[in-house]
């Protein structure tokens, strides 16, 4: 996990050197928010370090040193551009096309249902053996079939919209200060790991 954190933090640092508030994309917002979401539980990092220090302290030292380096790079970068980004708006604008596709299909389905219901109600007042009933019944069946198809599509689009919303809700909740606090904490953990390894080496005869 420490290696993955360092690689992902490097991607974040690269993003920070190129991003501009005026053309900040959803993909950039997702990179930042996913980093925070995936690694905010620092207890799992500590647990991994405790296991690895017994198995391969040299590798753990190298991984921790790399994490400190990337953390220092992050903390040295100008991050003021992020303060101008409205992550809630970025999230909502990304979802808007999905919402509009659903609303369009829903409106069509509602119109078809109203047409079908009107024909179905009219059938109730026609003699069952009349030609008008037979003709309208066939049209009513076709209208119901068409409604069912559009209604199923509307349901599918709604599910897609909600799945995207749930999958990427971390962007909506994200604030740049979260990342500052997390990177500072990660650096602190990495420094502590190296300090502990040094102490173990010094204690050995």
BAFI-3210 file (N, C-alpha, C; in Angstrom, 3 decimals, decimal comma, padded with zeros to 6 digits):
// residues 205
n [1|2|3|4|5|6|7|8|9|10|11|12|13|14|15|16|17|18|19|20|21|22|23|24|25|26|27|28|29|30|31|32|33|34|35|36|37|38|39|40|41|42|43|44|45|46|47|48|49|50|51|52|53|54|55|56|57|58|59|60|61|62|63|64|65|66|67|68|69|70|71|72|73|74|75|76|77|78|79|80|81|82|83|84|85|86|87|88|89|90|91|92|93|94|95|96|97|98|99|100|101|102|103|104|105|106|107|108|109|110|111|112|113|114|115|116|117|118|119|120|121|122|123|124|125|126|127|128|129|130|131|132|133|134|135|136|137|138|139|140|141|142|143|144|145|146|147|148|149|150|151|152|153|154|155|156|157|158|159|160|161|162|163|164|165|166|167|168|169|170|171|172|173|174|175|176|177|178|179|180|181|182|183|184|185|186|187|188|189|190|191|192|193|194|195|196|197|198|199|200|201|202|203|204|205]
n.u [000,813|001,971|003,714|001,851|000,484|002,508|002,938|000,439|000,300|002,313|001,074|-000,915|000,673|001,793|-000,524|-001,155|000,765|-000,031|-002,750|-005,544|-007,799|-009,865|-010,294|-010,674|-011,094|-013,514|-012,212|-009,747|-010,610|-011,583|-009,271|-007,973|-009,905|-010,325|-007,835|-007,793|-010,039|-009,290|-007,025|-007,369|-007,736|-005,449|-004,631|-004,446|-002,128|-000,194|-000,448|000,434|003,087|004,056|004,055|005,763|008,176|009,295|009,679|011,052|012,912|014,629|013,425|011,092|012,178|013,079|010,636|009,307|011,002|010,650|007,973|008,105|009,557|007,780|005,691|006,870|007,281|004,635|003,758|005,309|004,387|002,484|-000,689|-002,852|-004,581|-006,478|-008,208|-009,986|-011,660|-014,850|-015,888|-018,304|-019,899|-018,472|-018,898|-021,733|-022,119|-020,886|-022,628|-024,946|-025,597|-026,349|-028,522|-030,269|-030,711|-032,141|-034,408|-035,517|-036,240|-038,040|-040,048|-041,019|-041,951|-043,963|-045,750|-046,492|-047,710|-049,931|-051,328|-051,845|-053,413|-055,640|-056,728|-057,219|-059,122|-061,175|-061,830|-063,231|-065,791|-066,814|-068,627|-067,784|-067,838|-067,764|-066,535|-065,055|-064,075|-062,409|-060,514|-059,426|-058,475|-056,326|-054,614|-054,253|-052,838|-050,412|-049,590|-049,176|-047,062|-045,078|-044,858|-043,909|-041,354|-040,050|-040,327|-038,795|-036,325|-036,067|-035,903|-033,464|-031,701|-032,049|-030,974|-028,311|-027,572|-027,836|-025,979|-023,571|-023,637|-023,417|-020,958|-019,093|-019,424|-017,606|-016,270|-018,045|-018,051|-015,468|-012,776|-010,044|-008,435|-008,633|-006,854|-004,415|-004,179|-004,150|-001,822|000,138|-000,147|000,513|003,195|004,193|003,810|005,544|008,008|008,121|008,294|010,846|012,385|011,871|012,993|015,681|016,180|015,872|018,001|020,145|019,894|020,607|023,228]
n.v [-001,208|001,258|001,777|002,123|004,366|006,300|006,337|007,202|009,670|010,963|011,269|013,047|015,250|015,867|016,627|018,940|020,702|021,464|022,100|024,370|026,702|027,694|025,822|023,408|019,985|017,267|014,826|015,530|016,437|014,049|012,477|013,716|013,507|010,753|009,882|010,879|009,525|006,815|006,516|007,644|006,230|005,779|003,886|001,367|001,607|001,833|-000,699|-002,292|-001,473|-002,385|-005,119|-005,365|-004,398|-006,421|-008,345|-007,203|-004,794|-003,064|-002,609|-001,375|000,945|002,203|002,559|004,241|006,447|007,327|008,052|010,178|011,959|012,512|013,569|015,876|017,221|017,669|019,344|021,535|022,637|025,115|025,379|026,946|027,285|025,311|026,220|027,823|026,193|024,829|022,033|020,727|021,819|020,972|018,232|018,099|019,171|017,225|015,100|016,080|015,645|012,905|013,006|014,602|012,976|010,922|012,370|013,223|010,768|009,912|011,846|011,325|008,722|009,234|010,732|008,784|006,941|008,397|008,627|005,933|005,299|006,920|005,757|003,203|003,713|004,603|002,273|000,897|001,796|000,933|-001,380|-004,846|-006,405|-004,718|-003,170|-000,890|-001,221|-003,477|-002,462|-000,282|-001,616|-003,058|-000,963|000,078|-001,964|-001,853|000,685|000,288|-001,530|000,059|002,009|000,432|-000,227|002,291|003,061|001,123|001,843|004,374|003,650|002,276|004,363|005,964|004,334|004,194|006,877|007,214|005,314|006,401|008,714|007,674|006,339|008,350|010,200|011,062|013,186|015,294|015,682|016,451|018,487|020,717|021,095|018,700|017,041|018,275|017,848|015,035|014,352|015,513|013,905|011,398|011,819|012,168|009,612|008,129|009,264|008,499|005,739|005,405|006,458|004,558|002,273|003,030|003,165|000,507|-000,634|000,606|-000,459|-003,030|-005,385]
n.w [000,000|000,733|-001,380|-003,432|-002,497|-002,690|-005,482|-006,372|-005,102|-006,428|-008,908|-008,166|-007,496|-009,987|-011,310|-009,880|-010,725|-013,197|-013,324|-013,774|-012,392|-014,047|-016,055|-014,800|-014,608|-014,353|-014,195|-013,067|-010,575|-009,627|-009,391|-007,209|-005,142|-004,975|-004,123|-001,534|-000,481|-000,737|000,855|003,340|005,644|007,736|009,523|008,379|006,916|008,877|010,006|007,873|007,738|010,192|009,788|007,583|008,515|009,932|008,011|005,789|006,351|004,977|002,490|003,434|004,507|002,158|000,792|002,576|002,564|-000,066|000,059|001,859|000,313|-001,850|-000,393|000,676|-001,704|-002,508|-000,402|-000,879|-003,184|-004,998|-004,026|-004,233|-006,362|-006,164|-004,247|-005,503|-006,829|-007,164|-005,933|-005,571|-007,576|-009,836|-009,636|-009,879|-012,444|-013,967|-013,608|-014,727|-017,577|-017,521|-015,812|-017,329|-019,581|-018,379|-017,415|-019,825|-021,053|-019,127|-019,313|-021,887|-021,497|-019,624|-021,169|-023,077|-021,383|-020,534|-022,947|-023,479|-021,214|-021,630|-023,952|-022,973|-021,000|-022,591|-023,928|-022,003|-022,201|-024,552|-026,617|-026,381|-028,665|-030,768|-033,797|-033,474|-030,887|-031,207|-032,999|-031,574|-029,368|-030,373|-031,088|-028,578|-027,304|-028,720|-027,972|-025,256|-025,314|-026,465|-024,508|-022,359|-023,274|-023,417|-020,768|-019,486|-020,478|-019,329|-016,635|-016,688|-017,372|-015,160|-013,145|-014,023|-013,733|-010,918|-010,048|-010,975|-009,449|-006,830|-007,031|-007,493|-005,488|-003,686|-004,835|-004,607|-001,856|-001,332|-000,098|-000,529|001,771|003,105|001,789|002,331|005,105|005,168|003,651|005,237|007,470|006,421|005,769|008,342|009,398|007,764|008,461|011,128|010,824|009,652|011,721|013,717|012,537|012,474|015,230|015,964|014,589|015,890|018,428|018,104|018,747]
ca.u [000,000|002,820|004,176|000,717|000,247|003,547|002,668|-000,762|000,641|003,082|000,084|-001,533|001,650|001,858|-001,773|-001,107|001,686|-000,612|-004,178|-005,956|-009,182|-010,853|-010,605|-010,508|-011,984|-014,016|-011,168|-008,775|-011,266|-011,695|-007,936|-007,717|-010,860|-010,095|-006,637|-008,196|-010,957|-008,623|-005,909|-007,622|-007,611|-004,001|-004,354|-004,051|-000,731|000,600|-000,472|001,307|004,471|004,408|004,348|006,895|009,420|009,851|010,021|012,011|013,067|015,312|012,392|010,215|012,931|013,057|009,269|009,006|011,792|009,980|006,738|008,499|009,963|006,583|004,934|007,550|007,003|003,251|003,656|006,056|003,717|001,454|-001,984|-003,890|-005,546|-007,555|-009,160|-010,973|-012,467|-016,065|-015,963|-019,722|-020,354|-017,812|-019,618|-023,090|-022,040|-020,552|-023,823|-026,082|-026,039|-027,033|-029,824|-031,100|-031,133|-033,208|-035,608|-036,102|-036,905|-039,164|-041,115|-041,603|-042,698|-045,175|-046,663|-047,008|-048,625|-051,172|-052,029|-052,335|-054,480|-056,834|-057,315|-057,702|-060,372|-062,209|-062,239|-064,181|-067,148|-067,180|-069,079|-066,654|-067,930|-067,812|-065,322|-064,270|-063,362|-061,322|-059,474|-058,777|-057,781|-055,036|-053,804|-053,938|-051,774|-049,167|-049,201|-048,651|-045,752|-044,147|-044,637|-043,069|-039,983|-039,497|-040,279|-037,630|-035,136|-036,005|-035,401|-032,045|-030,984|-032,084|-030,001|-026,974|-027,375|-027,635|-024,717|-022,503|-023,706|-022,879|-019,556|-018,218|-019,893|-016,424|-015,919|-018,976|-017,683|-014,040|-012,251|-008,580|-007,776|-008,576|-005,629|-003,291|-004,092|-003,777|-000,423|000,935|-000,218|001,282|004,617|004,510|003,907|006,770|009,132|008,125|008,764|012,302|012,930|011,786|013,978|016,987|016,302|016,067|019,381|021,068|019,759|021,224|024,670]
ca.v [000,000|002,455|002,026|002,648|005,734|007,159|006,473|008,026|011,028|011,526|011,700|014,254|016,336|016,233|017,353|020,266|021,580|021,808|022,442|025,766|026,741|028,004|024,638|022,251|018,945|016,272|013,814|016,046|016,413|012,644|012,045|014,237|012,988|009,314|009,723|011,073|008,456|005,508|006,421|008,408|005,324|005,590|002,732|000,234|001,839|001,492|-002,160|-002,840|-001,175|-003,267|-006,443|-005,308|-004,112|-007,706|-009,145|-006,541|-003,409|-002,253|-002,177|-000,439|002,211|002,818|002,996|005,380|007,586|007,815|008,722|011,469|012,819|012,958|014,417|017,172|017,866|018,151|020,454|022,685|023,143|026,144|024,691|027,972|027,136|024,409|026,940|028,474|025,149|024,404|020,606|020,352|022,204|020,056|016,963|018,240|019,363|015,935|014,251|016,719|014,957|011,663|013,388|015,101|011,822|010,253|013,217|013,198|009,474|009,888|012,688|010,582|007,603|009,785|011,056|007,532|006,360|009,163|008,228|004,566|005,332|007,508|004,737|002,105|004,169|004,654|000,891|000,460|002,261|000,425|-002,778|-005,734|-007,015|-003,683|-003,001|000,188|-001,783|-004,334|-001,618|000,493|-002,558|-003,354|000,247|000,196|-002,934|-001,321|001,820|-000,256|-002,103|001,172|002,599|-000,474|-000,113|003,580|003,049|000,311|002,659|005,420|003,012|001,996|005,640|006,400|003,519|004,643|008,188|007,021|004,582|007,405|009,589|006,974|005,981|009,512|011,171|011,577|014,482|016,262|015,906|016,758|019,841|020,672|021,002|017,287|016,491|018,834|017,153|013,642|014,261|015,779|012,720|010,337|012,124|011,888|008,158|007,684|009,704|007,637|004,414|005,477|006,642|003,272|001,356|003,488|002,807|-000,938|-000,887|001,068|-001,328|-004,345|-005,447]
ca.w [000,000|000,792|-002,752|-004,183|-002,025|-003,262|-006,913|-006,548|-004,674|-007,532|-009,904|-007,617|-007,620|-011,412|-011,601|-009,262|-011,461|-014,500|-013,281|-013,710|-011,900|-015,083|-016,871|-013,927|-015,114|-013,409|-014,033|-012,104|-009,265|-009,212|-008,959|-005,863|-004,157|-004,800|-003,297|-000,134|-000,075|-000,694|001,810|004,562|006,794|007,885|010,384|007,536|006,525|010,063|010,128|006,834|008,127|011,304|009,226|006,665|009,231|010,335|006,823|004,900|006,823|003,956|001,542|004,131|004,573|000,828|000,510|003,446|002,067|-001,279|000,470|002,430|-000,802|-002,565|000,536|000,696|-002,991|-002,430|000,548|-001,404|-004,380|-004,849|-004,123|-004,127|-007,461|-005,739|-003,401|-006,374|-007,473|-006,456|-006,235|-005,660|-008,919|-010,780|-009,511|-010,404|-013,894|-014,561|-013,562|-015,388|-018,799|-017,160|-015,266|-018,422|-020,386|-017,623|-017,386|-021,167|-021,217|-018,179|-019,876|-023,014|-020,918|-019,007|-022,264|-023,634|-020,395|-020,575|-024,170|-023,269|-020,210|-022,255|-024,824|-022,137|-020,375|-023,636|-024,201|-020,973|-022,533|-025,874|-026,647|-026,641|-029,995|-031,802|-034,594|-032,879|-029,733|-031,692|-033,598|-030,527|-028,489|-031,003|-030,952|-027,150|-027,026|-029,275|-027,138|-024,000|-025,615|-026,667|-023,181|-021,569|-023,763|-022,993|-019,303|-019,117|-020,778|-018,306|-015,415|-016,896|-017,306|-013,761|-012,404|-014,428|-013,103|-009,490|-009,853|-011,119|-008,290|-005,663|-007,261|-007,492|-004,501|-002,983|-005,425|-004,017|-000,449|-001,197|000,118|-000,630|003,081|003,475|001,211|003,085|006,387|004,932|003,232|006,430|008,331|005,753|005,954|009,736|009,566|007,097|009,287|012,319|010,405|009,506|013,067|014,411|011,948|012,963|016,623|016,029|014,155|016,947|019,597|017,832|019,092]
c.u [000,858|003,336|003,063|000,398|001,244|003,308|001,475|-000,508|001,477|002,151|-000,609|-000,596|001,775|000,637|-001,689|-000,201|001,082|-002,039|-004,401|-007,425|-010,216|-011,188|-010,385|-011,550|-012,466|-012,957|-010,108|-009,352|-011,345|-010,354|-007,648|-008,626|-010,691|-008,851|-007,007|-009,082|-010,223|-007,612|-006,126|-007,565|-006,137|-003,653|-003,888|-002,602|000,198|000,670|000,443|002,774|004,937|004,751|005,624|008,214|010,089|010,384|011,141|012,164|013,754|014,304|011,464|010,878|012,855|011,669|008,915|009,757|011,146|008,697|007,037|008,852|008,746|005,729|005,541|007,289|005,590|003,158|004,384|005,363|002,716|000,091|-003,152|-004,956|-006,732|-008,614|-010,261|-011,912|-013,659|-016,313|-017,409|-020,264|-019,749|-018,544|-020,994|-023,098|-021,701|-021,786|-024,970|-026,511|-026,799|-028,422|-030,775|-031,582|-032,272|-034,497|-036,308|-036,868|-038,137|-040,342|-041,810|-042,470|-044,009|-046,208|-047,289|-048,004|-049,977|-052,005|-052,632|-053,515|-055,776|-057,521|-057,907|-059,017|-061,514|-062,732|-063,310|-065,620|-067,609|-067,677|-067,934|-066,665|-067,958|-066,475|-064,419|-063,462|-062,162|-060,165|-058,698|-057,979|-056,389|-054,081|-053,348|-052,805|-050,424|-048,653|-048,591|-047,255|-044,707|-043,833|-043,692|-041,604|-039,329|-039,363|-039,063|-036,342|-034,970|-035,464|-033,901|-031,221|-030,966|-031,047|-028,573|-026,625|-027,058|-026,337|-023,527|-022,468|-023,080|-021,374|-018,636|-018,628|-018,738|-015,985|-016,780|-018,535|-016,276|-013,777|-010,723|-007,873|-007,690|-007,257|-004,406|-003,077|-003,611|-002,310|000,501|000,975|000,605|002,782|005,040|004,671|005,211|008,009|009,253|008,653|010,285|012,974|012,944|012,811|015,384|017,213|016,551|017,478|020,379|021,048|020,387|022,711|025,522]
c.v [001,274|002,809|002,655|004,087|006,695|007,395|007,392|009,477|011,723|012,020|012,982|015,443|016,810|017,043|018,791|021,233|022,068|022,343|023,944|025,804|026,905|026,809|023,344|021,194|018,012|015,202|014,253|016,036|014,986|012,113|012,478|013,588|011,498|009,053|009,859|009,921|007,134|005,390|007,199|007,536|004,973|004,411|001,527|000,374|001,452|-000,024|-002,819|-002,642|-002,103|-004,668|-006,425|-005,058|-005,398|-008,486|-008,510|-005,068|-002,499|-001,716|-001,154|000,933|002,950|003,354|004,233|006,627|008,193|008,563|010,090|012,455|013,372|013,858|015,810|017,938|018,447|019,405|021,709|023,336|024,240|025,485|025,685|027,839|026,268|025,135|027,600|027,470|024,797|022,934|020,115|020,656|021,300|018,715|017,046|018,430|018,063|015,045|014,794|016,020|013,662|011,957|013,834|013,966|011,083|011,066|013,230|011,897|009,380|010,685|011,977|009,443|008,091|010,130|009,812|006,873|007,080|008,798|006,832|004,557|005,890|006,490|003,589|002,479|004,201|003,261|000,413|000,820|001,780|-001,015|-003,697|-006,285|-005,984|-003,605|-001,915|-000,329|-002,605|-003,502|-000,858|-000,398|-002,877|-002,165|000,410|-000,751|-002,430|-000,150|001,348|-000,838|-000,999|001,843|001,735|-000,364|001,178|003,640|002,255|001,096|003,761|004,849|002,732|003,273|006,184|005,649|003,931|005,973|008,030|006,272|005,523|008,312|008,923|006,710|007,178|010,574|011,767|012,931|015,583|016,656|016,471|018,238|019,752|020,515|019,549|016,675|017,001|018,084|015,719|013,511|014,546|014,575|011,574|010,573|011,810|010,414|007,648|008,070|008,816|006,249|004,396|005,644|005,322|002,283|001,736|003,022|001,307|-001,296|-000,517|000,160|-002,677|-004,310|-005,494]
c.w [000,000|-000,599|-003,581|-003,788|-002,670|-004,750|-007,158|-006,133|-005,742|-008,640|-009,457|-007,791|-009,060|-011,809|-011,081|-010,012|-012,783|-014,426|-013,184|-013,290|-013,006|-015,973|-016,085|-014,306|-014,013|-013,157|-013,034|-010,690|-008,725|-008,717|-007,524|-004,820|-003,930|-003,961|-001,821|000,350|000,152|000,435|003,106|005,820|006,973|008,797|009,576|007,085|007,681|010,218|009,100|007,212|009,251|010,822|008,391|007,383|009,707|009,143|006,003|005,303|005,805|002,944|002,182|004,247|003,235|000,481|001,322|002,989|000,825|-000,934|001,082|001,317|-001,542|-001,683|000,599|-000,598|-002,989|-001,571|000,070|-002,600|-004,033|-005,087|-004,086|-005,220|-007,044|-004,924|-004,229|-007,038|-006,583|-006,811|-006,319|-007,056|-009,983|-010,803|-010,174|-011,922|-014,612|-014,630|-014,403|-016,680|-018,513|-016,621|-016,372|-019,323|-019,695|-017,670|-018,739|-021,396|-020,321|-018,729|-021,034|-022,492|-020,293|-020,062|-022,863|-022,680|-020,398|-021,805|-024,012|-022,296|-020,793|-023,150|-024,018|-021,458|-021,387|-023,959|-023,224|-021,316|-023,915|-025,783|-027,073|-028,064|-031,110|-032,542|-034,009|-031,694|-030,203|-032,252|-032,528|-029,578|-029,046|-030,874|-029,505|-026,770|-027,523|-028,439|-025,823|-024,205|-025,772|-025,335|-022,361|-021,975|-023,266|-021,470|-018,812|-019,376|-019,734|-016,999|-015,516|-016,766|-015,884|-012,937|-012,736|-013,757|-011,623|-009,182|-009,979|-009,904|-007,070|-005,808|-007,082|-006,475|-003,700|-003,546|-004,801|-002,609|-000,275|-000,953|000,106|000,710|003,560|003,016|001,953|004,393|006,186|004,554|004,411|007,362|007,739|005,915|007,390|010,011|008,968|007,895|010,527|011,994|010,308|010,867|013,832|013,874|012,417|014,409|016,797|015,642|015,236|018,168|019,382|018,167|017,837]
res [x|x|x|x|x|x|x|x|x|x|x|x|x|x|x|x|x|x|x|x|x|x|x|x|x|x|x|x|x|x|x|x|x|x|x|x|x|x|x|x|x|x|x|x|x|x|x|x|x|x|x|x|x|x|x|x|x|x|x|x|x|x|x|x|x|x|x|x|x|x|x|x|x|x|x|x|x|x|x|x|x|x|x|x|x|x|x|x|x|x|x|x|x|x|x|x|x|x|x|x|x|x|x|x|x|x|x|x|x|x|x|x|x|x|x|x|x|x|x|x|x|x|x|x|x|x|x|x|x|x|x|x|x|x|x|x|x|x|x|x|x|x|x|x|x|x|x|x|x|x|x|x|x|x|x|x|x|x|x|x|x|x|x|x|x|x|x|x|x|x|x|x|x|x|x|x|x|x|x|x|x|x|x|x|x|x|x|x|x|x|x|x|x|x|x|x|x|x|x|x|x|x|x|x|x]
***
